[in-house]
Amino acid sequence: MYSVLSCSDKEWDFKLSEMPVDMRDIYYTSRYYQMHQLNGDGLGKLFCYADEEGNKGLYPFMLNKIEGYNLEHNYYDIETAYGYGGPIVSCKNVRFLRKFEEAFTKFCEDNYIVAEFIRFHPIIKNENIFIKNIKVMHNRSTVFLDLTKGIDRMWCEDIKSKNRNVIRKAEKNGLHVEISHDYEMFKSIYNQTMDKVEASLYYYFGDKYYKSVEKDKHFILFNVIKEDKTIAAAIFMGYEKYFHYHLAGSLKEELCFSPNNLLIWEAIKYAVNNGYQMMHLGGGLTDSLEDNLFKFKGSFSKTYADFFIGKRIHNEKIYTYLINEWEKENNKKANLLLQYRKL
């Protein structure tokens, strides 16, 4: 038996609270999906399944109507919100997993869903829950820390010696980190950073997104201060046992003072002191282990987790039509599953 909730439904987070603690993370909360709904990413939905034995499965996603193709019916596609997600379950019984997946694919068939794009969760490791007609691919490696080791052990065992020296130097240069609520300042610094790396427009979040973040107690903004000036900042997210490095930015002209090294170290200490058990820093800009951002994050920990994505086509006929029309209009081959959105 299944039901589908909207992100405004109070029952959403109650359903999440019934899942094992290892499965509960901010990426599965109604607030997280509300934020992305406000950001224009689609309608936040939660697919809920339970069998007669009380086993449960949840799968949050953004639902989008397919526009611009003069289709004879309203068709849709789905994808997980920015970050990580995918299905979570209360047990790994194979019979239950297949019933959960069958219920979901039947829902997609009945509701004219053409295609599905999943960003799986590297720490929860849920990339093998769905197996029917789905293509799962390794996207990149990510970095995480076991916070239960404590600050002293992590400093000695996980933080590379060169990084420790850089952090000490940043402190000697007068840099310090403080919790802030100035999201306008963060947005300015973050957007400058996105300009620097020539990020796509998707990564420039709107005012509604930041206002939603500002109101949510699970989001924490850290600023790095040098002589009363904010030179770097980052938003972290904490929920249950997990603490995540979410968005970050820094002033290019101040990078010589290594503000980001100090920022992450102070965030690690904050996470430990507030009872979180695992901190996820994410990956690099590419899947290369030589990626500079990945190497920077790797200077804080030797433990990696693989990030997978999944692609599934539920209606091959309509999907082929959409892609063919997009390719004719743009005179080039499509390279993304949901490329047809950009007609």
Phi, psi and omega in degrees: 000135180228161173218161179232122181256153170267158185290353174271351182284127181295336182292338183308302185289336173294318177300319180295322182295341179278350181277158176304148186301325180295340181268348185269120179213163184299331181295350181251004184276157177296323181298320180297320179284329173299318180302317183281335171293316176298330181282357178088021184270003182123193178260126180284125181228153176232117175274123184241129179230141175217139178261180184292344180266001178090005175286144187231148173223141178231149178208104177273147179202165173261128180259129180232134174282137179277122185248152165093014184236008179053043180286151183285348181219161173284118178247158186222163167226167181225151172207154176289155180294162177311134182111237183227161181180228183093180184288148172229151186222158179273345177206162182253021176301125187299320180298317178296316181301320180290323178293320176300312181293320178298319178297319181292315181294327175293320175302315180297318179297315183289338185247022172058040177271124187272314187214160186219129177239126185241131167258106183285170184260116185298328183274319179289333178058064184252017186287350181252010179289317176262135183227348187276117174054036181238138178257114180255129185229142174288126181263311178188167174271148178233165185246136174220162180236141172272102185287344181291347177292336181092160186297314185296315180294319179296319179300318184276322188262328188255319181285121181297148186302321179297321179294320178300319179295321179295319179297315178300319181295320178300318179294319179294332178278007175089007179285142173215163185244138178220153175285137185229164173233015183270083183284341174293317176299315179300314182302319179297312181293317181298315181296325175298321178293318177297323175299317184297321182266006178055049181290156177289162184300334182303328186276001174264093185286148184275175182298323180298324179296311183293324178295324178291319177299316184300330183273352187260122183293345181276355178254133181232128179256125176249135174247144170260124186250134173228113180053050177068014180242133175282119183248348176202155181203155178207146174258129175245158179233131178236131180206128182053242184266353189255143176228126187240140169278114191257290180230146182211153176207156179208153178283127185304319185288349182253003184295338180297342179267003177053051182295329184289330177296313179294320181301310182293321179297318178293325177293323176299314180297319178299315182298317178298312183293342180255014169085009176286152186253337182216136179241127182251122182265347182083193184244198180269190178281343179226183179269007181279137176289349176265001176303131185298320180293320178296319180295323177298311179295324179292346177284355178256345183197149177263000184259129183242155174225138183277133177258123180245152171240157179230144178231133179215135176255123182264334179228093186298320183296309181292320180299315180299318177300313181299313181294317179299318178296318178297316182293323177294319181293323185257356177055042175199164181284140175284141179237003177238150181301315184258032183302326185299345178299336187258047180295000000 
